[in-house]
Amino acid sequence: MDKTNKISRRGIILCLFSFMLSASVFAQQRAVRGKVTDSSGQPLPGVTVVVKGTTQGAVTNTDGVYELLKVPENATLTFSFVGMKKHEIAVENRSTIDVSMQEETIGLEEVVAIGYGTMKKSDVTGAVSSVITESIENEKPQNVQDILRGNIAGLEVGFNTRAKGGGDLEIRGVNTLLTSSEPLLVLDGVIYTGSLEDINPYDIEKIDVLKDASSAAVFGARAANGVIIITTTKGNKGKPIINFNTSVGIATMAKMAEVYGPYDFLEWRTDVMKSLNLYNPALKNKLFVFDNPDNLPSGITIDQWKDGNQSTDLTTIWLNRLALFPSAIERYKNGQFIDWTDIVFQDGIRQDYNVSLSGQSDEVAYYWSLGYQDNEGIIVDDRFKTIRTRLNLSSNVTQWLEVGVYSQFANRDESSIPATWEAIERVDPWKPDKNPD
């Protein structure tokens, strides 16, 4: 009796479950149609529409229209398209669902340039570093090297104390003894063979440094030393923007090298002449002839020091033996000497002026700049002047075609002849600083 009751209850439960499943399958499905457009109302072909949690889906046609059959009333539709934000919309007993998709923008700091295009930084496995110039404007860069120096890991940037500035660039070390180890330069997508001094650092929007082999996908063997990709500024939507910036500074020596004074120089010159004649058979036993006649060693007479010279001008005899020029001997007698440090070094004035105009209309983006730089070096007569201008014009003809002009012009003046740095160590302080003419 008890066994029969148990079987009856189980049969009732199974029949009830079967009835509920049948109702869910056959009574809650419908066809759903709709149109997918972008933010401007234009139809989007190729949008993927999927019933969430299933493999049932469709793709919009050339008019942006899609159709799904047998969609459960409590389902959720997922709309996805490259470059657009993903949308999820509940059906909720509707037969028509139209969708307007919004563009998905990615910040520049999340995108990097690689040898074969651009991609998200999180997806890049190669060694890529970037710097956005807006973040270092307060550093007042004088050239491209100033932007890169200390801001790119793994990039060695040399330092040049001349008014021109700059420095050598090295990414992957010295890998050749016969050719250059400098990286390949790419400016606005074109291989650049000009001078970095012709590029105004205030025209640069971003610099990407490719340090691994992925850059060879486009640039080939020329990318063996790495690639530096420079992207200049374009106009942005909105009202025209006028920027003006200027910087004025002073370049000076942090510490002067210690060199011999005029009289210390003569003592050094005496030691030099003695060392040169140490093994000279005619003079090795009488090196005292190079000493100052006013301070001879003990036991040495003037006649011995003169060594047969009949002149009475002892100063001239001595300085001739030290190989001083006649003009230097004359200046020694008059007490006229030169501090070559004052002659060679100076406090250089650095000036930089830049103005730019940028903007974007409905059809054309534009950027124009004009810059003037006048730098004096820490060495007298070391000077570098340049006038640089850039014009960037671009227009999107279609969604897949952009035409434009990216042009720059520079006029450099490097005609100055600076003083010789080594003069403070090598040149006689008794010698005239200028030729007679």
Phi, psi and chi 1 to 4 in degrees:
 res  aa     phi    psi   chi1   chi2   chi3   chi4
   1 MET       -  -46.5 -175.4   72.2  176.1      -
   2 ASP   -67.5  -37.7  -65.6  -22.5      -      -
   3 LYS   -63.1  -38.6 -174.9  176.3 -179.4 -178.6
   4 THR   -65.9  -41.6  -55.8      -      -      -
   5 ASN   -62.6  -38.4  -69.2  -23.3      -      -
   6 LYS   -63.6  -42.3  -70.3 -178.3 -179.8  179.3
   7 ILE   -65.7  -39.5  -64.6  176.1      -      -
   8 SER   -63.3  -42.9  -61.7      -      -      -
   9 ARG   -62.6  -42.2  -67.5 -167.2 -166.6   98.5
  10 ARG   -63.4  -38.2 -174.3  177.3  -60.2  170.6
  11 GLY   -65.6  -38.4      -      -      -      -
  12 ILE   -64.8  -42.6  -66.1  172.0      -      -
  13 ILE   -63.2  -43.6  -66.3  173.7      -      -
  14 LEU   -64.2  -40.7  -69.5  175.8      -      -
  15 CYS   -66.4  -40.0  -69.2      -      -      -
  16 LEU   -65.1  -42.8  179.6   61.1      -      -
  17 PHE   -62.5  -40.3  175.0   76.7      -      -
  18 SER   -64.3  -38.6  175.4      -      -      -
  19 PHE   -67.0  -40.8  172.4   77.4      -      -
  20 MET   -66.7  -40.8  -68.2  175.6   60.5      -
  21 LEU   -63.0  -40.3  178.6   63.0      -      -
  22 SER   -64.5  -39.8  174.9      -      -      -
  23 ALA   -67.5  -37.0      -      -      -      -
  24 SER   -67.2  -37.2  172.7      -      -      -
  25 VAL   -77.6  -42.8  172.5      -      -      -
  26 PHE   -98.5  -18.6  -64.0  104.1      -      -
  27 ALA  -105.5   -7.4      -      -      -      -
  28 GLN  -122.4   31.5  -62.1 -178.5   -1.3      -
  29 GLN  -119.6  148.6  -67.0 -177.9  -14.3      -
  30 ARG  -154.8  166.1   64.1  173.3   62.7 -140.8
  31 ALA   -88.4  138.4      -      -      -      -
  32 VAL  -124.3  128.6  178.1      -      -      -
  33 ARG  -125.3  163.6  -60.8  175.1  179.8   83.4
  34 GLY   176.2 -180.0      -      -      -      -
  35 LYS  -130.0  138.9 -175.5  175.1 -176.7  178.9
  36 VAL  -113.1  128.6 -179.1      -      -      -
  37 THR  -129.8  166.8   59.9      -      -      -
  38 ASP   -89.3 -173.3   59.3   16.6      -      -
  39 SER   -66.4  -20.3   57.1      -      -      -
  40 SER   -93.4    0.1   62.8      -      -      -
  41 GLY    93.2    0.5      -      -      -      -
  42 GLN   -79.6  140.1  -63.4  -64.0  -41.0      -
  43 PRO   -65.5  145.5   22.1  -32.3      -      -
  44 LEU  -111.9  104.7  -79.3  177.2      -      -
  45 PRO   -80.0  151.4   27.6  -32.3      -      -
  46 GLY    85.8    9.1      -      -      -      -
  47 VAL   -75.6  133.4  177.2      -      -      -
  48 THR   -89.0  126.0  -58.6      -      -      -
  49 VAL  -118.1  120.4 -174.5      -      -      -
  50 VAL  -130.8  141.0  178.0      -      -      -
  51 VAL   -75.4  116.4  178.3      -      -      -
  52 LYS   -58.2  132.8 -173.0  175.4 -178.8  179.3
  53 GLY    87.3    0.1      -      -      -      -
  54 THR  -130.7  178.0   71.2      -      -      -
  55 THR  -100.5    6.5   58.2      -      -      -
  56 GLN   -78.6  128.4 -178.8 -176.4   -0.2      -
  57 GLY  -166.0  178.7      -      -      -      -
  58 ALA  -153.5  168.8      -      -      -      -
  59 VAL  -126.1  136.1  177.8      -      -      -
  60 THR   -66.6  146.3   57.0      -      -      -
  61 ASN   -85.0 -168.6   59.3   18.8      -      -
  62 THR   -63.2  -21.1   55.2      -      -      -
  63 ASP   -94.6    6.1  -63.1  -36.1      -      -
  64 GLY    76.8   15.5      -      -      -      -
  65 VAL   -97.8  141.9  175.7      -      -      -
  66 TYR  -132.3  163.4   70.9   93.9      -      -
  67 GLU  -150.2  130.6 -178.4  177.4    9.5      -
  68 LEU  -123.2  132.3  -69.6  170.2      -      -
  69 LEU  -102.3  150.5  -57.7  176.7      -      -
  70 LYS    54.7   56.1  -62.8 -178.2  179.1 -179.9
  71 VAL   -96.9  125.0  178.8      -      -      -
  72 PRO   -59.9  143.8  -24.2   34.6      -      -
  73 GLU   -64.4  -26.0  -67.0 -179.8  -11.3      -
  74 ASN   -97.8   17.0   59.9  -10.7      -      -
  75 ALA   -81.6  167.6      -      -      -      -
  76 THR  -123.8  131.4  -61.2      -      -      -
  77 LEU   -97.2  137.2  -58.4 -175.4      -      -
  78 THR  -111.4  124.7  -59.2      -      -      -
  79 PHE  -110.2  125.2  -61.6   80.4      -      -
  80 SER  -138.7  143.5   60.2      -      -      -
  81 PHE  -158.0  143.4 -172.1   68.9      -      -
  82 VAL   -61.4  127.6  176.9      -      -      -
  83 GLY    87.3   -1.5      -      -      -      -
  84 MET  -119.6  152.2  -63.1  -69.5 -177.0      -
  85 LYS   -71.1  138.7  -66.0 -179.4  179.5  178.9
  86 LYS   -71.4  138.5 -178.3 -178.2  -68.9 -172.4
  87 HIS  -117.5  140.4  -76.9 -103.2      -      -
  88 GLU  -125.5  122.5  -68.1 -172.4   -4.3      -
  89 ILE  -130.1  130.1  -60.1  177.5      -      -
  90 ALA   -76.1  140.7      -      -      -      -
  91 VAL   -68.8  -51.4  175.1      -      -      -
  92 GLU    51.4   54.7  -64.1  178.8  -11.5      -
  93 ASN    64.0   17.0  -60.1  -35.5      -      -
  94 ARG   -95.3  148.2  -71.3  179.0  -68.8  178.7
  95 SER  -103.2  -18.4  -60.5      -      -      -
  96 THR  -127.0  124.9  -58.5      -      -      -
  97 ILE  -134.4  107.8  -60.2  177.5      -      -
  98 ASP   -97.1  144.2  -64.4  -28.8      -      -
  99 VAL  -132.6  136.4  176.9      -      -      -
 100 SER  -111.6  115.6  176.2      -      -      -
 101 MET   -93.9  145.6  -57.4 -169.3   72.2      -
 102 GLN  -105.5  145.5  -57.5  -64.0  -38.5      -
 103 GLU   -65.6  144.2  -70.0   80.9    2.1      -
 104 GLU  -104.1  114.6 -177.1  176.3   23.0      -
 105 THR   -98.5  144.5   57.8      -      -      -
 106 ILE  -117.8  129.0  -57.8  175.6      -      -
 107 GLY   -63.2  149.5      -      -      -      -
 108 LEU   -58.8  -32.8  -76.4  176.1      -      -
 109 GLU   -69.3  -13.1   68.4  -83.2    2.0      -
 110 GLU   -99.7    0.7  -61.0  175.5   -1.6      -
 111 VAL  -121.3  137.8  176.5      -      -      -
 112 VAL  -129.1  154.5  -66.6      -      -      -
 113 ALA   -92.0  134.3      -      -      -      -
 114 ILE  -123.2  179.2   56.8  176.5      -      -
 115 GLY   -61.9  -25.4      -      -      -      -
 116 TYR  -119.3   25.2   37.3   82.8      -      -
 117 GLY   138.8 -146.8      -      -      -      -
 118 THR  -129.4  152.4   59.6      -      -      -
 119 MET  -158.7  170.6   63.9 -169.3  -54.4      -
 120 LYS   -65.1  143.3  -73.0 -174.6  178.4 -179.7
 121 LYS   -61.6  -34.1 -169.2  170.4 -175.5  177.6
 122 SER   -67.4  -19.2   58.8      -      -      -
 123 ASP   -94.9   -4.2  -63.5  -26.1      -      -
 124 VAL   -88.8  126.9  178.3      -      -      -
 125 THR   -98.0  -13.4   58.0      -      -      -
 126 GLY   -80.9  173.6      -      -      -      -
 127 ALA   -88.2  100.6      -      -      -      -
 128 VAL  -129.1  132.7 -178.7      -      -      -
 129 SER  -128.0  149.0  -62.6      -      -      -
 130 SER  -136.5  154.1  -58.0      -      -      -
 131 VAL  -142.3  131.5   57.5      -      -      -
 132 ILE  -100.3  123.7  -60.4  175.3      -      -
 133 THR   -63.6  -24.6   56.0      -      -      -
 134 GLU   -60.5  -29.4 -176.5  179.5   -3.7      -
 135 SER   -78.6  -11.7   61.8      -      -      -
 136 ILE  -124.8   21.6   60.3  170.6      -      -
 137 GLU   -60.9  -32.4  -76.0 -175.9   -6.2      -
 138 ASN   -68.3  -14.4  -68.2  -26.7      -      -
 139 GLU   -78.1  -10.5  -63.0 -179.5   12.3      -
 140 LYS    51.6   63.9  -58.7  -60.9  179.7 -175.3
 141 PRO   -66.5  139.5   25.3  -34.1      -      -
 142 GLN   -92.8  -20.6  -63.1  -78.4  -53.8      -
 143 ASN  -158.1  178.1   44.9   56.7      -      -
 144 VAL   -63.3  -37.7  177.6      -      -      -
 145 GLN   -61.5  -33.1  -71.9   90.3  -27.9      -
 146 ASP   -65.0  -30.8  -72.1  -12.4      -      -
 147 ILE   -69.5  -40.6  -63.4  176.2      -      -
 148 LEU   -81.0  -30.0  -62.9  172.0      -      -
 149 ARG   -64.1  117.6 -173.3  178.7  -66.9  109.9
 150 GLY    80.6   -1.8      -      -      -      -
 151 ASN  -111.3   -8.6  -68.0  -51.1      -      -
 152 ILE  -123.9  115.7  -63.3  -67.3      -      -
 153 ALA   -68.2  136.9      -      -      -      -
 154 GLY    85.6   -3.0      -      -      -      -
 155 LEU  -106.4  121.1  172.7   64.6      -      -
 156 GLU   -93.8  124.2  -64.6 -176.3   11.0      -
 157 VAL  -118.1  119.1 -177.4      -      -      -
 158 GLY   -69.7  171.0      -      -      -      -
 159 PHE  -125.9  131.9 -172.3   79.6      -      -
 160 ASN  -120.2  122.9 -167.5  -25.8      -      -
 161 THR   -83.5   -4.7   58.1      -      -      -
 162 ARG   -70.0  164.8  -62.9  -73.5  -61.3  -86.9
 163 ALA   -60.6  -29.9      -      -      -      -
 164 LYS   -67.8  -31.2 -177.8  179.1  178.9  179.5
 165 GLY    71.5 -155.7      -      -      -      -
 166 GLY    92.4 -147.4      -      -      -      -
 167 GLY   147.3  158.3      -      -      -      -
 168 ASP   -75.0  151.1  -64.1  -28.6      -      -
 169 LEU  -113.8  138.0  -56.4  174.7      -      -
 170 GLU  -148.6  124.7 -167.5  172.6  -81.8      -
 171 ILE  -107.0  -48.9  -65.9  176.2      -      -
 172 ARG  -112.0   23.8  -52.6 -179.5   70.2  178.2
 173 GLY    79.7  179.2      -      -      -      -
 174 VAL   -82.3  107.7  178.3      -      -      -
 175 ASN  -113.0   12.1   52.5   19.5      -      -
 176 THR  -155.1  146.6  174.0      -      -      -
 177 LEU  -101.3  -11.1  -62.7  176.9      -      -
 178 LEU  -108.8  -28.5  -59.3  177.4      -      -
 179 THR  -122.2  178.5   58.1      -      -      -
 180 SER   -71.3  147.5  173.5      -      -      -
 181 SER  -104.3   10.2  -66.7      -      -      -
 182 GLU   -75.5  147.1  -69.6 -159.4   -9.5      -
 183 PRO   -70.6  163.9   26.0  -34.0      -      -
 184 LEU   -77.4  136.9  179.5   69.6      -      -
 185 LEU  -103.4  132.0  -61.0  176.3      -      -
 186 VAL  -125.9  120.3  177.5      -      -      -
 187 LEU  -112.6  114.3  178.0   62.9      -      -
 188 ASP    52.1   43.2  -70.9  -34.1      -      -
 189 GLY    85.5   -1.3      -      -      -      -
 190 VAL  -119.9  135.9  178.8      -      -      -
 191 ILE   -61.3  128.6  -67.1  177.2      -      -
 192 TYR  -108.7  123.1 -179.5   71.9      -      -
 193 THR  -111.0    4.6   57.8      -      -      -
 194 GLY   -82.4 -168.0      -      -      -      -
 195 SER   -90.8  140.5  174.0      -      -      -
 196 LEU   -65.2  -23.6  -77.6  176.3      -      -
 197 GLU   -66.5  -17.6  -72.4   74.6   22.4      -
 198 ASP   -83.2   -8.4  -67.9  -22.1      -      -
 199 ILE   -98.4  120.2  -57.2  176.4      -      -
 200 ASN   -74.9  122.1 -168.4  -27.2      -      -
 201 PRO   -61.1  -23.4   20.7  -31.7      -      -
 202 TYR   -79.0   -7.8  -70.2   93.8      -      -
 203 ASP   -89.8   -7.7  -67.8  -20.6      -      -
 204 ILE   -89.4  132.0  -62.1  175.2      -      -
 205 GLU   -93.7  -38.9  178.6  179.0  -46.0      -
 206 LYS  -158.9  148.6 -174.1 -176.7 -179.6 -173.9
 207 ILE  -129.3  126.7  -61.0  179.9      -      -
 208 ASP  -110.9  135.0  -64.5  -56.0      -      -
 209 VAL  -115.6  117.0  178.9      -      -      -
 210 LEU   -97.3  119.4  -45.2 -176.2      -      -
 211 LYS  -110.8   -0.4  -65.5  175.5  -77.6 -172.8
 212 ASP  -121.1 -170.2   65.4   -9.9      -      -
 213 ALA   -79.3   -5.8      -      -      -      -
 214 SER   -63.6  -26.9   65.2      -      -      -
 215 SER   -66.9  -22.4   54.5      -      -      -
 216 ALA   -68.5  -11.5      -      -      -      -
 217 ALA   -59.9  -29.1      -      -      -      -
 218 VAL  -113.3  -45.1  170.1      -      -      -
 219 PHE   -90.4   -9.1  -55.1  112.4      -      -
 220 GLY    65.9 -146.5      -      -      -      -
 221 ALA   -64.3  -21.9      -      -      -      -
 222 ARG   -66.7  -15.6  -71.0  175.7  -67.1 -177.5
 223 ALA   -94.5   14.5      -      -      -      -
 224 ALA   -62.7  -28.6      -      -      -      -
 225 ASN   -97.6   14.4  -61.6  -39.5      -      -
 226 GLY    93.0  171.3      -      -      -      -
 227 VAL  -135.6  136.3 -177.4      -      -      -
 228 ILE  -114.0  115.0  -65.0  179.0      -      -
 229 ILE  -103.8  118.0  -59.8  177.4      -      -
 230 ILE  -105.9  125.5  -58.9  174.5      -      -
 231 THR  -114.3  121.5  -56.8      -      -      -
 232 THR   -87.3  169.2   57.3      -      -      -
 233 THR   -75.0  143.7  -56.6      -      -      -
 234 LYS  -117.7  162.5  -62.8 -179.8 -178.7  178.8
 235 GLY   -74.5  146.5      -      -      -      -
 236 ASN  -109.8  160.2  -62.5  -42.1      -      -
 237 LYS   -64.9  148.4  -71.6 -175.8  177.5 -179.6
 238 GLY   121.6 -169.0      -      -      -      -
 239 LYS   -68.6  151.6  -64.1 -178.7  179.1  179.0
 240 PRO   -57.5  140.5  -23.3   32.9      -      -
 241 ILE  -115.1  128.7  -60.7  174.8      -      -
 242 ILE  -112.0  122.9  -61.1  176.4      -      -
 243 ASN  -115.6  135.9  -78.7  -31.9      -      -
 244 PHE  -135.5  128.6  174.5   78.4      -      -
 245 ASN  -140.8  149.5   59.7   70.8      -      -
 246 THR  -145.4  153.4  179.4      -      -      -
 247 SER  -145.3  138.7   62.7      -      -      -
 248 VAL  -132.4  129.7  178.5      -      -      -
 249 GLY  -148.5  179.9      -      -      -      -
 250 ILE  -127.0  133.0  -63.0  177.5      -      -
 251 ALA  -104.9  129.5      -      -      -      -
 252 THR  -144.7  161.0 -174.6      -      -      -
 253 MET   -72.8  132.4  -75.2  -74.8  -70.2      -
 254 ALA   -72.0  -36.6      -      -      -      -
 255 LYS  -154.2  130.5 -176.6  178.3 -179.3 -179.2
 256 MET   -81.4  143.0  -68.4  -67.8 -177.3      -
 257 ALA   -71.7  140.0      -      -      -      -
 258 GLU   -83.9  123.7  -64.9 -176.7    3.3      -
 259 VAL  -128.2  169.8  -64.5      -      -      -
 260 TYR   -67.6  140.5  -71.2  125.3      -      -
 261 GLY   -74.0  176.9      -      -      -      -
 262 PRO   -60.1  -41.4   19.9  -31.7      -      -
 263 TYR   -82.6  -32.9  -62.6   98.8      -      -
 264 ASP   -63.3  -34.1  -66.1  -27.4      -      -
 265 PHE   -60.9  -41.1  171.3   81.7      -      -
 266 LEU   -67.4  -36.2  -66.3  178.7      -      -
 267 GLU   -64.7  -41.9  -67.2 -179.6    6.5      -
 268 TRP   -63.4  -41.4  168.5   79.1      -      -
 269 ARG   -64.1  -34.9 -164.7   67.7  169.9 -101.7
 270 THR   -63.1  -44.9  -61.0      -      -      -
 271 ASP   -62.9  -37.8  -67.0  -22.5      -      -
 272 VAL   -62.8  -47.4  170.0      -      -      -
 273 MET   -64.8  -36.3  -61.3  -51.6  -66.0      -
 274 LYS   -65.5  -42.0  -73.7 -178.3  178.0 -178.6
 275 SER   -66.7  -33.2   64.1      -      -      -
 276 LEU   -71.0  -27.0  -68.5  175.3      -      -
 277 ASN  -107.1   15.0  -69.9  -82.8      -      -
 278 LEU   -62.1  -31.4 -173.8   60.6      -      -
 279 TYR  -112.2   15.6  -60.4  100.8      -      -
 280 ASN   -79.8  116.5 -175.1  -12.8      -      -
 281 PRO   -56.6  -31.3  -23.6   33.6      -      -
 282 ALA   -78.8  -21.7      -      -      -      -
 283 LEU  -126.4   -7.0  -65.4  173.2      -      -
 284 LYS   -62.8  -24.2   66.1  177.9 -177.5  177.8
 285 ASN   -98.2    2.7  -65.9  -37.0      -      -
 286 LYS  -142.2   54.6   46.8 -177.5  179.0 -179.3
 287 LEU   -69.6   -8.2  -64.3  176.5      -      -
 288 PHE   -66.4  -12.8   53.2   80.9      -      -
 289 VAL   -65.7  -16.3  -62.1      -      -      -
 290 PHE   -92.5   -3.9  -61.5  105.7      -      -
 291 ASP   -76.8  158.3  -72.5  -35.6      -      -
 292 ASN   -65.0  126.5 -172.5  -23.8      -      -
 293 PRO   -60.8  -21.1   22.3  -33.6      -      -
 294 ASP   -81.4   -5.7  -63.6  -28.1      -      -
 295 ASN  -145.6   62.3 -172.2   24.3      -      -
 296 LEU   -79.9  155.2  -67.8  176.3      -      -
 297 PRO   -62.7  157.7  -21.3   32.3      -      -
 298 SER   -61.1  133.5  177.4      -      -      -
 299 GLY    89.5   -3.8      -      -      -      -
 300 ILE  -101.4  125.3  -58.4  -60.4      -      -
 301 THR   -92.1  166.5   65.4      -      -      -
 302 ILE   -63.9  -39.3  -70.2  -64.3      -      -
 303 ASP   -63.9  -40.3  -71.1  -23.3      -      -
 304 GLN   -63.6  -41.6  -71.0  176.1  -51.6      -
 305 TRP   -64.8  -38.0  178.2   83.8      -      -
 306 LYS   -66.3  -27.8  -69.6  176.8   67.2  174.0
 307 ASP    53.5   44.3 -166.0   27.8      -      -
 308 GLY    90.8   -4.4      -      -      -      -
 309 ASN   -74.8  129.4 -166.2  -50.2      -      -
 310 GLN   -92.5   -3.9  -59.5  -59.6  -43.7      -
 311 SER   -69.2  148.4  174.6      -      -      -
 312 THR   -95.5   -7.4   58.7      -      -      -
 313 ASP   -86.8   88.3 -170.4  -11.5      -      -
 314 LEU   -64.3  -35.7  -58.5 -176.6      -      -
 315 THR   -62.7  -44.4  -60.9      -      -      -
 316 THR   -63.9  -42.0  -58.8      -      -      -
 317 ILE   -58.6  -47.1  -64.5  173.6      -      -
 318 TRP   -63.2  -48.6  173.2   49.1      -      -
 319 LEU   -71.4  -28.5  -64.4 -179.1      -      -
 320 ASN   -64.7  -40.5  -84.6  -32.2      -      -
 321 ARG   -64.6  -28.1  -70.7  173.4  178.4  174.5
 322 LEU   -85.4    5.5  -62.1 -175.4      -      -
 323 ALA    65.1   36.3      -      -      -      -
 324 LEU   -83.8  147.2  -95.8   65.6      -      -
 325 PHE   -71.3  155.0  -71.8   96.8      -      -
 326 PRO   -55.9  -38.0  -26.5   34.4      -      -
 327 SER   -64.8  -35.8   58.8      -      -      -
 328 ALA   -70.0  -37.0      -      -      -      -
 329 ILE   -64.2  -40.1  -64.1  174.8      -      -
 330 GLU   -64.8  -41.2 -173.5   65.8   27.7      -
 331 ARG   -69.7  -31.7  -70.0  173.2   62.2   85.9
 332 TYR   -63.9  -42.1  173.9   82.4      -      -
 333 LYS   -64.9  -30.7  -66.9  178.3  179.2 -180.0
 334 ASN   -90.7   -0.5  -63.1  -30.8      -      -
 335 GLY    70.8   27.9      -      -      -      -
 336 GLN  -104.5  110.2  -61.4  173.7  -32.2      -
 337 PHE  -127.1  168.9   58.0   84.9      -      -
 338 ILE  -123.8  136.2  -70.0  175.5      -      -
 339 ASP   -93.1  100.1 -175.7   -9.6      -      -
 340 TRP   -65.0  -20.6  -75.8  103.2      -      -
 341 THR   -62.5  -41.4  -58.8      -      -      -
 342 ASP   -70.2  -30.3  -68.4  -21.9      -      -
 343 ILE   -74.9  -36.2  -60.8  -64.0      -      -
 344 VAL   -89.0  -41.6  171.6      -      -      -
 345 PHE  -102.8  156.2  -66.5  112.7      -      -
 346 GLN  -151.9  171.2   66.3  177.1    4.0      -
 347 ASP   -93.9  110.6  -68.9  -26.0      -      -
 348 GLY   -86.7  138.3      -      -      -      -
 349 ILE   -90.1  130.0  -55.0  -62.0      -      -
 350 ARG  -112.5  124.8  -58.1  -69.0  180.0   96.5
 351 GLN  -129.3  137.5  -55.7  177.3   70.9      -
 352 ASP  -146.0  124.1 -162.4    3.3      -      -
 353 TYR  -129.7  132.7  -53.2   92.6      -      -
 354 ASN  -142.4  139.1  -64.9  -82.8      -      -
 355 VAL  -136.5  142.0   61.5      -      -      -
 356 SER  -143.6  153.9   65.3      -      -      -
 357 LEU  -131.0  126.9  171.7   65.0      -      -
 358 SER  -143.3  157.7   63.1      -      -      -
 359 GLY   172.6 -179.0      -      -      -      -
 360 GLN  -151.3  124.3 -178.4  174.9   -9.8      -
 361 SER   -90.9 -169.2   63.5      -      -      -
 362 ASP   -65.5  -24.4  -66.5  -22.8      -      -
 363 GLU  -118.2  -31.3  -61.1  179.4   -7.9      -
 364 VAL  -129.4  135.4  178.2      -      -      -
 365 ALA  -102.2  137.1      -      -      -      -
 366 TYR  -137.4  150.3   55.7   89.7      -      -
 367 TYR  -150.3  126.7  174.3   84.8      -      -
 368 TRP  -134.9  137.1  171.2   79.9      -      -
 369 SER  -140.4  157.0   70.6      -      -      -
 370 LEU  -142.8  127.8  178.1   64.7      -      -
 371 GLY  -134.4  146.0      -      -      -      -
 372 TYR  -131.1  130.2  172.8   72.0      -      -
 373 GLN  -128.9  134.1 -171.2  176.6   89.4      -
 374 ASP  -137.7  104.0 -175.3   -1.5      -      -
 375 ASN  -115.4  134.1  -73.0  -12.3      -      -
 376 GLU  -105.8  139.9  -69.4 -179.6  -17.4      -
 377 GLY   -86.9  179.7      -      -      -      -
 378 ILE   -81.1   -5.9   57.6  175.6      -      -
 379 ILE  -102.5  137.0  -59.0  176.9      -      -
 380 VAL   -58.1  135.1  172.1      -      -      -
 381 ASP    71.7   12.2  -67.5  -28.7      -      -
 382 ASP   -92.1  114.7  179.5   20.8      -      -
 383 ARG  -146.2  142.0 -167.2  170.3 -174.0  179.6
 384 PHE  -134.7  124.3  173.1   76.2      -      -
 385 LYS  -127.7  142.3  -65.6 -170.5  -65.6 -175.6
 386 THR  -153.1  145.9 -178.5      -      -      -
 387 ILE  -117.6  125.2  -62.6  176.3      -      -
 388 ARG  -128.7  138.8  -61.0  174.7  -71.4 -156.4
 389 THR  -140.1  149.3 -175.7      -      -      -
 390 ARG  -139.6  142.2  165.7  167.9  -73.0  -85.2
 391 LEU  -132.3  117.9  177.9   62.9      -      -
 392 ASN  -115.7  122.3  -70.2  -12.4      -      -
 393 LEU  -128.1  133.2  -62.4  173.2      -      -
 394 SER  -146.7  148.1   61.0      -      -      -
 395 SER  -147.0  135.6  176.5      -      -      -
 396 ASN   -88.6  105.4  -69.3  -39.6      -      -
 397 VAL   -71.6  -45.1  179.3      -      -      -
 398 THR  -136.1 -175.8   64.8      -      -      -
 399 GLN   -67.7  -19.8  -68.2 -176.9   -9.8      -
 400 TRP  -117.8    1.5   52.2  -90.5      -      -
 401 LEU  -129.5  123.9  176.4   61.6      -      -
 402 GLU  -122.7  130.7  176.5 -177.5  -27.7      -
 403 VAL  -118.5  149.4  -64.1      -      -      -
 404 GLY  -174.5  177.5      -      -      -      -
 405 VAL  -130.3  127.9  175.1      -      -      -
 406 TYR  -123.2  105.9  -63.4   83.7      -      -
 407 SER  -130.6  149.5   61.2      -      -      -
 408 GLN  -143.2  151.9   72.5  174.1   25.7      -
 409 PHE  -137.7  138.0  170.3   81.1      -      -
 410 ALA  -141.4  140.5      -      -      -      -
 411 ASN  -126.3  106.1 -178.2   16.9      -      -
 412 ARG  -100.2  143.2  -74.8 -179.1  -81.0  139.5
 413 ASP  -118.9  105.5 -178.1    1.8      -      -
 414 GLU  -121.5   34.2  -58.9  178.9   66.8      -
 415 SER   -82.5   -7.5   59.2      -      -      -
 416 SER   -68.7  150.1   63.3      -      -      -
 417 ILE  -116.2  100.5  -57.6  176.7      -      -
 418 PRO   -73.4  160.1   26.7  -33.3      -      -
 419 ALA   -66.0  164.3      -      -      -      -
 420 THR   -90.3  120.5  -55.6      -      -      -
 421 TRP   -57.1  -43.2 -176.6  -53.4      -      -
 422 GLU   -69.2   -7.3  -66.0   80.4    3.8      -
 423 ALA   -60.4  -33.7      -      -      -      -
 424 ILE   -66.3  -21.0   64.3  172.0      -      -
 425 GLU  -101.8  -27.0  -60.4  175.2   -8.2      -
 426 ARG  -107.1  -29.1  -61.6 -179.0 -178.9  178.5
 427 VAL   -88.0  139.6 -178.6      -      -      -
 428 ASP   -60.5  123.6 -178.4   -5.4      -      -
 429 PRO   -68.2  -11.5   23.8  -33.0      -      -
 430 TRP   -92.5   -3.8  -60.1  100.7      -      -
 431 LYS   -83.3  145.6 -166.6  175.5 -178.2  180.0
 432 PRO   -62.1  145.5  -19.5   31.1      -      -
 433 ASP   -79.4  -15.5   59.7  -30.2      -      -
 434 LYS  -133.0  151.0  -64.2 -179.0  174.2   63.4
 435 ASN   -68.4  156.6  -67.5  -31.6      -      -
 436 PRO   -57.2  -28.6  -24.7   34.5      -      -
 437 ASP   -92.0      -   56.5   -6.1      -      -
